[in-house]
Amino acid sequence: MLRSAQNSLSEARSKRSKLEDKEHVSPLPAIIQFIKGEAKLTVEEEVVIGKLGPWIQMTAKTPHSIEVQTPLVMLLTLLK
């Protein structure tokens, strides 16, 4: 399963110079932490540059999207 996800990510990178995730919502509250790299994160109408250090907390059903700027490692925690 992990190999399949890595292959899909590699294929997506070769098709686009920057990875983008279209706007969507999470059914649960979430915390996003950036471990490595940089991304432009849009939460509702606010644009945040995600990088090592700060973290973002979102309530359930908050519209958000992400555009990867550099190779990225992030941790997404969904809260119940």
Biotite code that builds the C-alpha atoms (Angstrom):
import biotite.structure as struc

atoms = struc.array([
    struc.Atom([0.000, 0.000, 0.000], chain_id="A", res_id=1, res_name="MET", atom_name="CA", element="C"),
    struc.Atom([2.757, 2.453, 0.930], chain_id="A", res_id=2, res_name="LEU", atom_name="CA", element="C"),
    struc.Atom([4.627, 1.730, -2.300], chain_id="A", res_id=3, res_name="ARG", atom_name="CA", element="C"),
    struc.Atom([1.448, 2.443, -4.267], chain_id="A", res_id=4, res_name="SER", atom_name="CA", element="C"),
    struc.Atom([1.014, 5.816, -2.524], chain_id="A", res_id=5, res_name="ALA", atom_name="CA", element="C"),
    struc.Atom([4.667, 6.719, -3.207], chain_id="A", res_id=6, res_name="GLN", atom_name="CA", element="C"),
    struc.Atom([4.288, 5.790, -6.879], chain_id="A", res_id=7, res_name="ASN", atom_name="CA", element="C"),
    struc.Atom([1.132, 7.889, -7.167], chain_id="A", res_id=8, res_name="SER", atom_name="CA", element="C"),
    struc.Atom([2.901, 10.860, -5.588], chain_id="A", res_id=9, res_name="LEU", atom_name="CA", element="C"),
    struc.Atom([5.879, 10.498, -7.938], chain_id="A", res_id=10, res_name="SER", atom_name="CA", element="C"),
    struc.Atom([3.536, 10.369, -10.918], chain_id="A", res_id=11, res_name="GLU", atom_name="CA", element="C"),
    struc.Atom([1.700, 13.475, -9.719], chain_id="A", res_id=12, res_name="ALA", atom_name="CA", element="C"),
    struc.Atom([4.998, 15.333, -9.323], chain_id="A", res_id=13, res_name="ARG", atom_name="CA", element="C"),
    struc.Atom([6.057, 14.471, -12.852], chain_id="A", res_id=14, res_name="SER", atom_name="CA", element="C"),
    struc.Atom([2.737, 15.767, -14.226], chain_id="A", res_id=15, res_name="LYS", atom_name="CA", element="C"),
    struc.Atom([2.803, 19.080, -12.329], chain_id="A", res_id=16, res_name="ARG", atom_name="CA", element="C"),
    struc.Atom([5.677, 21.244, -11.195], chain_id="A", res_id=17, res_name="SER", atom_name="CA", element="C"),
    struc.Atom([3.749, 22.140, -8.036], chain_id="A", res_id=18, res_name="LYS", atom_name="CA", element="C"),
    struc.Atom([1.344, 19.861, -6.247], chain_id="A", res_id=19, res_name="LEU", atom_name="CA", element="C"),
    struc.Atom([-2.018, 21.378, -5.457], chain_id="A", res_id=20, res_name="GLU", atom_name="CA", element="C"),
    struc.Atom([-4.910, 20.089, -3.441], chain_id="A", res_id=21, res_name="ASP", atom_name="CA", element="C"),
    struc.Atom([-8.207, 21.656, -4.471], chain_id="A", res_id=22, res_name="LYS", atom_name="CA", element="C"),
    struc.Atom([-10.326, 23.256, -1.785], chain_id="A", res_id=23, res_name="GLU", atom_name="CA", element="C"),
    struc.Atom([-12.049, 20.749, 0.444], chain_id="A", res_id=24, res_name="HIS", atom_name="CA", element="C"),
    struc.Atom([-13.306, 20.372, 4.027], chain_id="A", res_id=25, res_name="VAL", atom_name="CA", element="C"),
    struc.Atom([-12.576, 17.901, 6.789], chain_id="A", res_id=26, res_name="SER", atom_name="CA", element="C"),
    struc.Atom([-15.496, 16.361, 8.654], chain_id="A", res_id=27, res_name="PRO", atom_name="CA", element="C"),
    struc.Atom([-13.467, 16.634, 11.894], chain_id="A", res_id=28, res_name="LEU", atom_name="CA", element="C"),
    struc.Atom([-11.394, 19.341, 13.592], chain_id="A", res_id=29, res_name="PRO", atom_name="CA", element="C"),
    struc.Atom([-7.773, 19.125, 12.416], chain_id="A", res_id=30, res_name="ALA", atom_name="CA", element="C"),
    struc.Atom([-4.253, 20.273, 13.221], chain_id="A", res_id=31, res_name="ILE", atom_name="CA", element="C"),
    struc.Atom([-1.650, 20.656, 10.462], chain_id="A", res_id=32, res_name="ILE", atom_name="CA", element="C"),
    struc.Atom([2.044, 20.658, 11.361], chain_id="A", res_id=33, res_name="GLN", atom_name="CA", element="C"),
    struc.Atom([4.787, 21.223, 8.792], chain_id="A", res_id=34, res_name="PHE", atom_name="CA", element="C"),
    struc.Atom([7.813, 19.035, 9.447], chain_id="A", res_id=35, res_name="ILE", atom_name="CA", element="C"),
    struc.Atom([9.911, 19.821, 6.374], chain_id="A", res_id=36, res_name="LYS", atom_name="CA", element="C"),
    struc.Atom([9.511, 22.026, 3.313], chain_id="A", res_id=37, res_name="GLY", atom_name="CA", element="C"),
    struc.Atom([7.102, 24.805, 2.505], chain_id="A", res_id=38, res_name="GLU", atom_name="CA", element="C"),
    struc.Atom([3.545, 25.127, 1.219], chain_id="A", res_id=39, res_name="ALA", atom_name="CA", element="C"),
    struc.Atom([0.934, 27.801, 0.666], chain_id="A", res_id=40, res_name="LYS", atom_name="CA", element="C"),
    struc.Atom([-2.108, 26.906, 2.733], chain_id="A", res_id=41, res_name="LEU", atom_name="CA", element="C"),
    struc.Atom([-5.408, 28.704, 2.215], chain_id="A", res_id=42, res_name="THR", atom_name="CA", element="C"),
    struc.Atom([-7.793, 28.392, 5.152], chain_id="A", res_id=43, res_name="VAL", atom_name="CA", element="C"),
    struc.Atom([-11.134, 29.988, 4.357], chain_id="A", res_id=44, res_name="GLU", atom_name="CA", element="C"),
    struc.Atom([-9.954, 33.365, 2.962], chain_id="A", res_id=45, res_name="GLU", atom_name="CA", element="C"),
    struc.Atom([-6.609, 33.523, 4.793], chain_id="A", res_id=46, res_name="GLU", atom_name="CA", element="C"),
    struc.Atom([-3.364, 32.509, 3.066], chain_id="A", res_id=47, res_name="VAL", atom_name="CA", element="C"),
    struc.Atom([-0.610, 31.129, 5.296], chain_id="A", res_id=48, res_name="VAL", atom_name="CA", element="C"),
    struc.Atom([2.883, 30.035, 4.298], chain_id="A", res_id=49, res_name="ILE", atom_name="CA", element="C"),
    struc.Atom([3.357, 26.715, 6.065], chain_id="A", res_id=50, res_name="GLY", atom_name="CA", element="C"),
    struc.Atom([6.891, 25.843, 7.147], chain_id="A", res_id=51, res_name="LYS", atom_name="CA", element="C"),
    struc.Atom([8.705, 24.269, 10.077], chain_id="A", res_id=52, res_name="LEU", atom_name="CA", element="C"),
    struc.Atom([7.545, 25.611, 13.407], chain_id="A", res_id=53, res_name="GLY", atom_name="CA", element="C"),
    struc.Atom([4.017, 26.993, 13.580], chain_id="A", res_id=54, res_name="PRO", atom_name="CA", element="C"),
    struc.Atom([0.966, 24.759, 13.335], chain_id="A", res_id=55, res_name="TRP", atom_name="CA", element="C"),
    struc.Atom([-2.552, 25.451, 12.118], chain_id="A", res_id=56, res_name="ILE", atom_name="CA", element="C"),
    struc.Atom([-5.732, 24.394, 13.898], chain_id="A", res_id=57, res_name="GLN", atom_name="CA", element="C"),
    struc.Atom([-8.980, 24.161, 11.938], chain_id="A", res_id=58, res_name="MET", atom_name="CA", element="C"),
    struc.Atom([-12.522, 23.529, 13.088], chain_id="A", res_id=59, res_name="THR", atom_name="CA", element="C"),
    struc.Atom([-14.603, 20.873, 11.359], chain_id="A", res_id=60, res_name="ALA", atom_name="CA", element="C"),
    struc.Atom([-15.892, 21.782, 7.906], chain_id="A", res_id=61, res_name="LYS", atom_name="CA", element="C"),
    struc.Atom([-13.405, 24.648, 7.425], chain_id="A", res_id=62, res_name="THR", atom_name="CA", element="C"),
    struc.Atom([-12.696, 25.079, 3.676], chain_id="A", res_id=63, res_name="PRO", atom_name="CA", element="C"),
    struc.Atom([-8.971, 24.785, 2.940], chain_id="A", res_id=64, res_name="HIS", atom_name="CA", element="C"),
    struc.Atom([-6.495, 23.995, 0.166], chain_id="A", res_id=65, res_name="SER", atom_name="CA", element="C"),
    struc.Atom([-2.739, 23.529, -0.122], chain_id="A", res_id=66, res_name="ILE", atom_name="CA", element="C"),
    struc.Atom([-0.143, 24.267, -2.798], chain_id="A", res_id=67, res_name="GLU", atom_name="CA", element="C"),
    struc.Atom([3.234, 22.607, -2.242], chain_id="A", res_id=68, res_name="VAL", atom_name="CA", element="C"),
    struc.Atom([6.169, 24.952, -2.875], chain_id="A", res_id=69, res_name="GLN", atom_name="CA", element="C"),
    struc.Atom([9.090, 22.622, -2.010], chain_id="A", res_id=70, res_name="THR", atom_name="CA", element="C"),
    struc.Atom([9.330, 18.907, -1.132], chain_id="A", res_id=71, res_name="PRO", atom_name="CA", element="C"),
    struc.Atom([7.037, 18.667, 1.869], chain_id="A", res_id=72, res_name="LEU", atom_name="CA", element="C"),
    struc.Atom([6.508, 16.519, 4.943], chain_id="A", res_id=73, res_name="VAL", atom_name="CA", element="C"),
    struc.Atom([3.482, 17.432, 7.025], chain_id="A", res_id=74, res_name="MET", atom_name="CA", element="C"),
    struc.Atom([1.486, 15.853, 9.812], chain_id="A", res_id=75, res_name="LEU", atom_name="CA", element="C"),
    struc.Atom([-2.304, 16.025, 9.672], chain_id="A", res_id=76, res_name="LEU", atom_name="CA", element="C"),
    struc.Atom([-4.046, 15.132, 12.931], chain_id="A", res_id=77, res_name="THR", atom_name="CA", element="C"),
    struc.Atom([-7.813, 14.691, 12.900], chain_id="A", res_id=78, res_name="LEU", atom_name="CA", element="C"),
    struc.Atom([-9.478, 15.140, 16.287], chain_id="A", res_id=79, res_name="LEU", atom_name="CA", element="C"),
    struc.Atom([-12.537, 13.240, 17.483], chain_id="A", res_id=80, res_name="LYS", atom_name="CA", element="C"),
])
